[in-house]
Amino acid sequence: MKQLRVKPGDKVRLSEIDPAATPGFKGDKAEGKALAAKLNDELEALQELLYAEHKHKVLVVLQGMDTSGKDGAIRSVFDGVNPQGVRVASFKKPTPIELEHDYLWRIHQQTPAAGEIVIFNRSHYEDVLIVRVHELVPREVWSRRYEHIAAFERTLAEEGATILKFFLHIDREEQKQRLEQRLADPAKHWKFNPLDLKERARWNEYQAAYEEAISKTSTDAAPWYIVPANKKWYRDLAILETLVAALRDLQMKPPAATFDPSTIKID
């Protein structure tokens, strides 16, 4: 959805974007889910074509506050898509070996190959988010990383990658309700981490960190999309519409046969 795209140079103010809104869509939840189902079918076909043509590569970056729906979006958006050509990479606390290298070292190893869609569930942006909020490195270190990241993504794009970055935007009250739901349901206790409450206490600091990161790294080569995500059905619809439109634009074609089909007889 073009309404969600952050233009290069735009100054992002998350407080001015309604997390419960449905920009670009005037229908209700039922209509939104029906459209999402059709788009999911198209995504299946396009992903198969992407894999078969083996020419293009796609990187989807998902970022957002805790409970913003990154896992849920992956399950819903890519439901039914052939896992042979789709991969999810998650980035937790760096390992000792990863810490011995530059911060993009572990990221580059997970970028998509030809014919592949890779979803980053959190990403290299953690190095200008949590690192900034918790002051794990000095400002002079994390502040120059915006330029690193933009250059890194530009390199991927110039090497044939389509990059789509989604910030799943929820408000503090919605996060509270989702955390309470996890506590109320024993089947979801595994999702709850008491440390999430300490991160929640830094809500405003994270909002400021996201605003600057998005403002400084949304480019034509690797645009950010701010997705209002209080409504899960709209979150999924917005990601699907954006992803399917990007895949259509690749104008992919099935590879030509390396033989003459008319000469083949199957008994």
C-alpha positions in Angstrom: 0.0 0.0 0.0 1.5 3.2 -1.2 0.0 5.2 1.7 2.2 3.3 4.2 5.5 3.9 2.4 8.0 6.3 4.0 9.5 8.5 1.3 13.3 9.1 1.5 13.9 12.1 3.7 10.5 12.0 5.4 10.6 12.8 9.1 8.6 10.0 10.9 6.4 10.9 13.9 4.8 7.6 15.1 2.5 9.5 17.5 0.8 11.0 14.5 0.0 7.6 12.9 -3.1 5.9 14.3 -2.2 2.2 15.0 -5.9 1.3 14.7 -6.4 2.9 11.3 -6.8 1.0 8.0 -5.3 3.4 5.4 -6.0 2.4 1.8 -8.8 0.0 2.7 -12.4 1.1 3.3 -13.9 -2.4 3.9 -14.6 -4.2 7.1 -12.8 -7.1 8.7 -14.6 -9.8 6.8 -13.9 -8.1 3.5 -10.3 -7.5 4.5 -9.8 -11.2 5.3 -11.4 -12.3 2.1 -9.1 -10.1 0.1 -6.1 -11.3 2.0 -7.0 -14.9 1.2 -7.1 -14.1 -2.5 -3.7 -12.3 -2.2 -2.3 -15.3 -0.4 -3.3 -17.5 -3.3 -1.6 -15.1 -5.7 1.5 -15.0 -3.4 1.8 -18.8 -3.6 1.8 -18.7 -7.4 4.3 -15.8 -7.5 6.6 -17.4 -5.0 6.6 -20.6 -7.1 7.5 -18.5 -10.2 10.2 -16.7 -8.3 11.7 -20.1 -7.3 11.4 -21.5 -10.8 12.9 -18.5 -12.6 15.7 -18.4 -10.1 16.7 -14.9 -11.0 15.3 -12.5 -8.4 15.6 -12.5 -4.6 13.4 -11.0 -2.0 14.1 -9.8 1.6 11.3 -8.9 3.9 12.2 -7.2 7.2 9.8 -7.2 10.1 10.3 -4.9 13.1 8.1 -3.8 15.9 7.7 -3.5 19.6 7.1 -6.7 21.6 3.7 -8.3 20.8 3.4 -6.2 17.6 2.7 -9.4 15.6 5.9 -10.3 13.8 5.4 -14.1 14.3 1.7 -13.9 13.6 2.3 -12.0 10.4 4.7 -14.6 9.2 2.2 -17.4 9.9 -0.7 -15.6 8.2 1.0 -13.9 5.2 3.0 -17.0 4.2 0.4 -19.6 5.0 0.4 -22.2 2.3 3.5 -20.9 0.5 6.0 -23.6 -0.5 8.6 -23.6 2.3 11.2 -24.8 -0.2 11.8 -21.2 -1.4 11.0 -19.3 1.8 13.1 -19.0 4.9 12.8 -17.1 8.2 15.9 -15.8 10.0 15.7 -14.4 13.5 18.4 -12.4 15.2 18.7 -12.8 19.0 21.5 -11.7 21.3 24.8 -12.1 19.3 26.9 -15.1 20.1 30.6 -14.7 21.2 31.7 -15.6 17.7 29.3 -13.0 16.1 30.6 -10.4 18.5 34.1 -10.9 17.2 33.0 -9.7 13.8 31.4 -6.5 12.6 27.6 -6.3 13.4 26.5 -6.9 9.8 28.6 -10.1 9.5 25.9 -12.4 10.8 23.2 -10.6 8.8 24.9 -11.0 5.5 25.0 -14.7 5.9 21.2 -14.8 6.0 20.4 -12.7 3.0 18.4 -14.3 0.2 19.8 -16.4 -2.6 18.4 -16.3 -6.1 14.8 -17.6 -6.2 14.4 -17.2 -2.4 12.3 -15.1 -0.1 13.9 -14.5 3.3 12.0 -13.0 6.2 14.0 -11.2 8.9 12.1 -11.5 12.2 14.0 -8.6 13.8 17.1 -7.7 11.9 20.3 -5.6 11.6 18.1 -2.7 12.9 18.5 -4.1 16.4 22.0 -2.5 16.3 20.4 1.0 16.2 17.5 0.1 18.5 18.1 -2.0 21.5 21.8 -1.1 21.3 20.8 2.6 21.4 18.2 2.3 24.1 20.3 0.3 26.4 23.5 2.3 25.6 25.4 -0.9 24.8 27.7 1.2 22.6 28.4 5.0 22.6 26.2 7.3 20.5 29.1 8.0 18.1 29.1 4.3 17.3 25.4 3.6 16.7 24.7 6.9 15.0 27.0 6.1 12.1 25.4 2.8 11.6 22.5 4.4 9.7 24.9 5.1 6.9 26.3 1.6 7.1 22.9 0.0 6.9 21.7 2.1 4.0 24.9 1.2 2.1 24.5 -2.5 3.0 20.9 -2.5 1.7 21.8 -0.6 -1.4 24.4 -3.3 -2.2 21.9 -6.0 -1.8 19.4 -4.2 -4.1 22.1 -3.6 -6.7 22.8 -7.3 -6.6 19.2 -8.1 -7.5 17.4 -8.1 -4.2 13.9 -6.6 -3.7 13.8 -5.2 -0.1 10.6 -4.5 1.8 10.8 -3.3 5.4 7.7 -3.3 7.6 7.4 -1.6 11.0 4.3 -3.1 12.7 2.9 -0.1 14.6 0.8 -0.8 17.8 0.1 1.5 20.7 1.0 1.0 24.3 -2.6 0.0 25.3 -2.7 -2.7 22.6 0.6 -4.1 23.9 -0.8 -4.1 27.4 -3.8 -6.1 26.3 -1.7 -8.6 24.3 0.6 -9.2 27.3 -2.3 -9.7 29.6 -3.8 -12.3 27.1 -0.5 -14.2 27.3 -0.6 -14.3 31.0 -4.3 -15.4 31.1 -3.8 -18.3 28.7 -1.6 -21.1 30.0 -1.0 -22.2 26.4 0.7 -18.9 25.8 2.8 -18.6 28.9 5.8 -19.6 26.9 5.5 -16.4 24.9 5.7 -14.2 28.0 9.0 -13.0 29.2 9.1 -10.9 32.4 12.0 -8.9 30.8 9.4 -7.7 28.3 8.0 -5.5 31.0 11.4 -3.8 31.5 11.4 -3.1 27.7 7.9 -1.8 27.9 9.0 0.7 30.5 11.3 2.2 27.8 8.4 2.6 25.3 9.1 6.2 24.5 12.8 5.6 24.1 12.1 2.8 21.6 9.6 5.0 19.7 12.3 7.7 19.3 14.8 5.1 18.2 12.4 3.7 15.6 11.5 7.1 14.3 15.1 8.0 13.6 16.0 4.6 12.2 13.1 4.7 9.8 13.6 8.3 8.8 17.2 7.8 8.0 17.1 4.4 6.2 13.9 4.5 4.1 15.3 4.7 0.6 14.1 3.9 -2.9 16.2 0.8 -2.9 14.9 -0.4 0.6 11.7 1.4 1.6 10.1 1.3 5.0 6.3 0.7 5.4 4.7 1.8 8.6 1.8 -0.7 9.1 -0.9 0.1 11.6 -1.0 -3.2 13.4 -3.6 -3.0 16.2 -6.0 -4.8 13.9 -4.2 -8.1 13.0 -6.3 -8.7 9.9 -5.3 -5.3 8.4 -1.6 -5.9 9.3 -1.7 -9.1 7.2 -3.6 -7.5 4.4 -1.2 -4.5 4.2 1.9 -6.8 4.1 0.3 -9.1 1.5 -0.7 -6.2 -0.8 2.7 -4.7 -0.7 4.6 -7.9 -1.2 2.3 -9.2 -4.0 2.6 -5.8 -5.8 6.4 -6.0 -5.6 6.5 -9.5 -7.0 4.2 -8.6 -9.8 6.5 -5.7 -10.7 9.3 -8.2 -11.3 7.5 -9.4 -14.4 8.7 -13.0 -13.9 8.3 -15.7 -16.5 8.6 -19.5 -16.1 11.9 -20.8 -17.5 11.8 -22.1 -21.0 11.9 -25.9 -21.5 15.4 -27.3 -22.3 13.7 -29.9 -24.6 11.0 -30.2 -27.2 7.8 -31.2 -25.3 6.3 -32.4 -28.5 8.9 -35.2 -28.8 8.1 -36.6 -25.3 5.8 -39.6 -25.1 4.7 -40.9 -21.7 3.3 -44.5 -21.8 
